[in-house]
Amino acid sequence: MFVEFAVNDGGATPGQIHRCMEGIIRQTWRADAQTDICYIYTIAGDMLETLKAGKLPRSVAAMEQLADHYGIPSIDFGVEVARLEQAGKLVFKGTLPKTDAEKAAAGDKIVFSPDAVHPFPETGHEVYLQVAARALEAMRSLGTAGPHAIKTPFSPDHLEAAKLVPLSRVKLSARWQRLPETNRLVKSFGNRLPELWRANQAGDAIEFRFKGTTAGIYDLLGPDCGQVVVRVDGQAPVTQPRFDSFCTYHRLASFFAAKDLPDGLHRVQIEIHPDQPDKASILAQRHEKIDDPKRFDDRAWYAGAVMLIGNLVE
């Protein structure tokens, strides 16, 4: 199993990285101790300068601590990208030459990516491929086949207990509807959300109890979405928007309803807010506009699962 979060976790603290990554390790080996894990480190943005200075990006350094603790091999693509760039053989961000004149000017230099994030398939992916091939060949001589031991935790607050609970297992108010397999959103996101439910009336609610420390909802954001009101253990309600400046289309999202609570029994209630957010103003933050008022005129909430660190109490 190859695990890659070095770029997306670039802004996370080492402690948060340790908790999440260790949860992945321990859940994997708890389910199948024979599974080999390999960390993959891609590169983006200012990670290049960090590597050129002879240092590891913060996210990579944090993951390497876990790799050392559990004996997990890793492949760092960024080191080779930095080496080639320093040697004058690679352009980290640019455009692929198209004309004969452009190709002649570029010579043998590799143009890695258009945005310093996503490698060009023709060039950047080829660099990654060659690094992976060399690394996998070297790994043939590492260790011996057999089950992996689940060692003493590196982080006492690791997330091995994290889980997704299908929405059908919690209490839903009467107007919630599970979307059929023919629905376009189910077709788009069914591989991540096997269940997708929709409600759009003020007061439509989800309620559940859990024993643990943290609870959230795995859902969608989109043009027709609104906002929800969250209540935990009878405390003051908190409004959680389900619409943002990128909501010209639907995409996967999530939010925490309760986080880092005392480990015990907790009650979560979430209902649709009667008011829509100011969608025109929110979209204007990215110079977007409401193209079709009908697409945006609703307060819908699409939800598929409850995220828990702990266990659902049914």
C-alpha positions in Angstrom: 0.0 0.0 0.0 1.5 3.3 -1.1 0.6 6.3 1.1 1.2 9.9 -0.1 0.2 13.0 1.9 3.5 15.0 1.9 2.1 17.8 -0.2 -1.4 18.0 1.1 -0.2 17.9 4.7 2.3 20.6 4.1 0.4 23.0 6.3 -0.3 20.5 9.1 1.6 20.4 12.4 3.9 17.4 13.0 1.7 16.3 15.8 -1.4 16.2 13.6 0.5 14.3 10.9 1.7 11.8 13.4 -1.8 11.2 14.7 -3.3 10.7 11.3 -0.5 8.7 9.6 -0.1 6.4 12.6 -3.8 5.7 12.5 -3.5 4.6 8.9 -0.6 2.3 9.8 -2.2 0.7 12.8 -5.6 0.3 11.1 -4.0 -1.3 8.1 -1.9 -3.8 10.1 -4.8 -4.5 12.4 -6.8 -5.5 9.4 -4.0 -7.4 7.6 -0.6 -7.6 9.1 0.8 -9.0 5.8 0.2 -5.7 4.0 3.5 -3.9 3.2 3.3 -0.1 3.4 5.5 2.4 1.5 5.5 6.1 2.0 5.7 8.3 -1.2 6.8 11.9 -1.0 5.9 14.1 -4.0 6.9 17.8 -4.3 5.2 21.1 -4.7 5.8 24.8 -4.2 8.5 25.9 -1.8 9.3 22.3 -0.9 11.9 22.6 -3.7 13.9 25.3 -2.0 13.8 23.4 1.3 15.3 20.3 -0.4 17.9 22.4 -2.2 19.0 23.7 1.1 19.6 20.1 2.2 16.6 19.9 4.5 13.4 17.8 4.5 10.1 19.6 4.2 8.3 19.6 7.6 5.6 17.1 6.5 8.2 14.7 5.1 10.3 14.9 8.3 7.3 14.1 10.4 6.3 11.1 8.3 9.9 9.9 8.3 9.8 9.7 12.1 6.9 7.3 11.8 8.7 5.4 9.0 11.7 4.9 11.3 9.5 3.8 14.2 7.5 1.2 12.3 10.2 0.2 9.8 8.4 1.5 6.7 10.3 2.2 3.5 9.8 5.5 1.7 10.4 7.0 -1.8 11.2 10.7 -2.0 10.6 12.0 -5.5 11.4 15.5 -4.5 15.1 14.8 -3.9 15.6 13.8 -7.5 13.6 16.8 -8.8 15.8 19.2 -6.7 19.0 17.5 -7.9 18.0 17.9 -11.5 16.9 21.5 -11.0 20.2 22.4 -9.3 22.1 20.7 -12.1 20.4 22.9 -14.6 18.6 19.9 -16.2 15.1 20.7 -15.1 12.7 23.6 -15.0 10.4 23.3 -12.1 7.6 25.4 -13.5 7.0 26.3 -17.1 5.3 25.4 -20.3 6.1 22.5 -22.6 7.9 23.6 -25.8 5.7 23.1 -28.8 7.3 24.7 -31.8 10.7 23.6 -33.2 12.2 26.9 -32.1 10.9 26.4 -28.5 12.2 22.8 -28.5 15.6 24.0 -29.7 15.7 26.7 -27.0 14.8 24.2 -24.3 17.3 21.7 -25.4 17.5 18.7 -23.1 15.9 20.4 -20.1 12.9 18.7 -18.5 9.9 21.0 -17.9 8.5 19.5 -14.8 5.1 21.1 -14.2 2.9 23.9 -15.3 2.1 25.1 -11.8 4.9 23.9 -9.5 2.4 21.3 -8.2 1.1 18.9 -10.8 3.8 17.2 -13.0 3.4 17.1 -16.7 2.5 13.5 -17.7 5.1 13.6 -20.5 8.0 14.9 -18.4 7.4 15.2 -14.6 5.7 11.8 -14.4 8.6 10.3 -16.2 11.0 11.6 -13.5 8.7 10.1 -10.8 8.6 6.8 -12.8 12.4 6.5 -12.9 12.8 7.2 -9.2 10.1 4.7 -8.3 11.6 2.0 -10.5 15.1 2.4 -8.9 13.6 2.5 -5.4 11.4 -0.6 -5.8 14.4 -2.5 -7.2 16.4 -1.5 -4.1 13.6 -2.6 -1.8 13.9 -6.2 -3.0 16.6 -6.7 -0.5 14.9 -5.0 2.4 13.6 -7.2 5.3 11.9 -10.5 5.1 8.4 -11.5 4.2 6.0 -11.9 7.1 3.4 -10.2 9.3 4.2 -6.7 10.6 4.1 -6.1 14.4 1.9 -3.3 15.8 4.5 -1.6 18.0 4.0 0.6 21.0 2.4 3.8 19.7 4.7 6.7 18.6 1.9 9.1 19.5 -0.4 8.3 22.5 -3.3 10.1 20.8 -3.0 8.4 17.4 -6.2 7.9 15.3 -6.5 4.2 15.1 -10.0 4.5 16.5 -11.1 6.8 13.6 -13.9 5.4 11.5 -16.7 6.2 9.1 -20.2 5.3 10.0 -22.9 5.2 7.3 -25.5 7.8 7.7 -28.3 5.2 7.7 -27.1 4.1 11.2 -28.0 7.4 12.9 -31.3 9.1 13.6 -32.6 11.1 10.6 -35.7 13.3 10.5 -38.5 12.2 8.2 -37.7 14.2 5.1 -34.2 12.9 4.5 -34.0 10.9 1.2 -31.3 8.5 0.2 -30.3 9.3 -3.4 -30.6 6.4 -5.9 -27.7 4.9 -7.8 -28.9 6.7 -10.9 -28.4 10.1 -9.4 -25.5 12.0 -11.0 -23.9 12.9 -7.6 -24.1 9.2 -6.5 -22.4 8.3 -9.7 -19.7 10.9 -9.2 -19.0 10.3 -5.5 -20.3 6.8 -4.8 -16.8 5.3 -4.6 -16.1 7.6 -1.6 -19.6 7.8 -0.2 -21.5 4.5 -0.7 -24.6 6.2 0.8 -25.6 9.7 -0.1 -28.6 11.4 1.5 -30.2 14.7 0.8 -32.4 17.1 2.8 -33.3 20.7 2.1 -35.9 21.9 4.5 -35.2 24.1 7.6 -35.1 21.9 10.6 -34.2 18.7 8.7 -31.8 17.0 11.2 -29.3 14.4 12.0 -28.9 13.2 15.6 -26.6 10.6 17.2 -24.7 9.7 20.4 -21.2 8.5 20.5 -18.6 7.4 23.0 -15.3 9.0 22.2 -13.7 12.4 21.6 -14.4 13.6 18.1 -17.3 13.6 15.6 -17.8 15.0 12.2 -19.8 14.6 8.9 -18.5 13.5 5.5 -20.6 15.4 3.0 -20.7 17.5 -0.2 -20.6 21.2 -0.9 -22.3 22.7 -4.0 -24.3 25.4 -5.6 -27.6 24.4 -4.0 -26.2 23.9 -0.5 -26.9 26.1 2.5 -25.7 26.0 6.1 -26.4 23.9 9.2 -26.6 24.4 12.9 -24.6 22.2 15.2 -25.4 21.5 18.9 -23.2 19.3 21.0 -24.1 18.1 24.5 -26.7 20.9 24.8 -24.1 23.7 24.4 -24.7 26.9 22.4 -25.4 26.2 18.7 -22.7 26.8 16.1 -23.5 27.6 12.4 -21.5 25.6 9.9 -21.6 26.8 6.2 -21.9 24.1 3.5 -21.3 26.7 0.8 -18.1 28.5 -0.1 -16.5 30.5 -2.9 -15.7 27.4 -4.9 -19.3 26.2 -5.0 -19.9 26.5 -8.7 -19.9 22.7 -8.7 -20.3 19.9 -6.1 -17.3 18.4 -4.4 -16.4 16.2 -1.4 -16.1 17.9 2.0 -16.3 17.4 5.7 -16.5 19.3 9.0 -16.1 18.6 12.7 -19.2 18.9 14.8 -17.3 18.1 18.0 -13.5 17.9 18.5 -11.1 16.9 21.3 -13.9 16.4 23.8 -13.4 14.4 27.0 -13.5 10.7 26.2 -17.0 9.8 27.2 -20.6 9.8 26.0 -21.7 12.8 23.8 -24.8 13.8 21.9 -24.7 15.6 18.5 -27.6 17.3 16.8 -27.3 19.0 13.4 -30.1 20.6 11.5 -30.5 22.7 8.4 -30.5 26.5 9.0 -33.6 28.3 7.7 -31.6 31.0 5.9 -29.4 30.6 2.9 -25.9 32.1 3.1 -25.2 35.2 1.0 -24.1 33.2 -2.0 -23.4 36.1 -4.4 -21.1 37.8 -1.9 -19.3 34.5 -1.1 -18.7 33.7 -4.8 -17.5 37.3 -5.4 -14.5 36.5 -3.2 -13.1 34.6 -6.1 -14.7 36.8 -8.8 -17.3 34.2 -9.5 -21.0 34.9 -10.2 -24.3 33.1 -9.9 -24.8 32.0 -13.5 -28.2 30.4 -13.1 -30.3 31.4 -10.0 -32.1 28.1 -10.1 -28.9 26.2 -9.5 -28.1 28.2 -6.4 -31.6 28.8 -4.9 -31.8 26.1 -2.2 -30.5 25.2 1.3 -29.7 21.6 0.6 -27.4 19.4 2.6 -25.8 16.2 1.1 -24.4 13.9 3.7 -23.1 10.3 3.6 -21.3 9.3 6.7 -20.4 10.2 10.3 -16.7 10.5 11.1 -15.9 9.3 14.6 -12.9 8.9 16.9 -14.7 6.5 19.1 -17.8 4.4 18.7 -21.5 5.1 17.8 -24.0 4.4 20.6 -27.1 3.1 19.0 
